[in-house]
């Protein structure tokens, strides 16, 4: 299902004007004079959405316009000749819910007179060059829009499923769904994104191994999927195929979801956690429900920590970023320290902190080199710098791999690469950071606790790589390079 949204190429948020008024002398515009190239628009738009499926174009005041669309070198140009009606056909300020043509649709060489916008498939990323070829003695105002079919503003990767928040605040998920973690109510594997059922406007989304949670615009939280250990926080241990409210929670500022437990930061900078608790990852002692069972809590409990800015969760540990830019962790990886930390992340059994100077320090288990120190030596409570990484802007930990977005908007990853989750075109583990190939400028990256990774580009596109079942494309083949997820 497509969810069109449009970015005005002309006078848009990109700040580039692409509306032209062109004219030249000549004969009767209704004649059959030879087409003359009148002008060219060139736009160097590095922020054009990479998820764009097509371009919407209208022109008015001209009888015949030939449009030539060129994209980056090496990509095929798309050429379309179109007759347009005389009279205003501007779509400025209007919204149309017109889907793009299906992939591979053959566009007509010479369509009949058109009153609707014309769609042209964009085959590659910007820069985009638009050329106008007009009959003599004609004037044309040429408007260009992009349709991104539901661009994303946030992403989350779990164990074997992934999710995205779209610009309309809806949540979409794909991948494994055996316990309802996709949230569409079916419990059936979803190879491509489907809408999460029954959610309103979502502010934030986070994914655990087999469960998913969302922070709503009103500050409440909802969760769905596996609930064996009460990780949904609804007071039960019943799996949920669709979202249910977390009991007694409001004023949620942010959320961190681990394999089988969940934590939130509230507006008062305190934390609440619920779910599996065998190693104290909830931050408080909880008795087992009966002898022989591990401890867990089906409702939120409060760890003894205050002044919290963010919380992240792994398999059996939890970490908090405090207001003084220090870090404290509890559970399996008990740790307090560091300074000048601006962001933290938790992988399955490791964590990392991003320093204000762009360097990254990691600690925990290191069997696949996920700490990025060039070794496979565990450093349970001894943070070590990621070798050669000095310009990171964002970090995120996965199962046995870690990724960072650099200050030049490229992505680098390290650790396990058995399914191509490092995105470097290979299936070879890396103990040091290496670049993800063929990825447009990225805002954030989300390594899964499974063997895959997704990234969100500045244009709102989502690209994933690694294990086939989590790519969101329906592919059955692992991909060591990014592929685009369509919504």
Helices and strands as residue ranges (DSSP letters): E 6-8, E 21-22, E 36-43, E 54-60, E 64-70, E 78-84, E 110-114, E 118-121, E 128-134, E 140-147, E 152-157, E 161-166, E 171-175, E 190-195, E 202-207, E 211-216, E 221-225, E 240-245, E 252-257, E 261-266, E 271-276, E 296-301, E 308-313, E 317-322, E 327-331, E 335-337, E 341-346, E 350-355, E 360-364, E 379-385, E 392-397, E 401-406, E 411-415, E 430-435, E 442-447, E 452-457, E 462-466, G 468-470, E 479-485
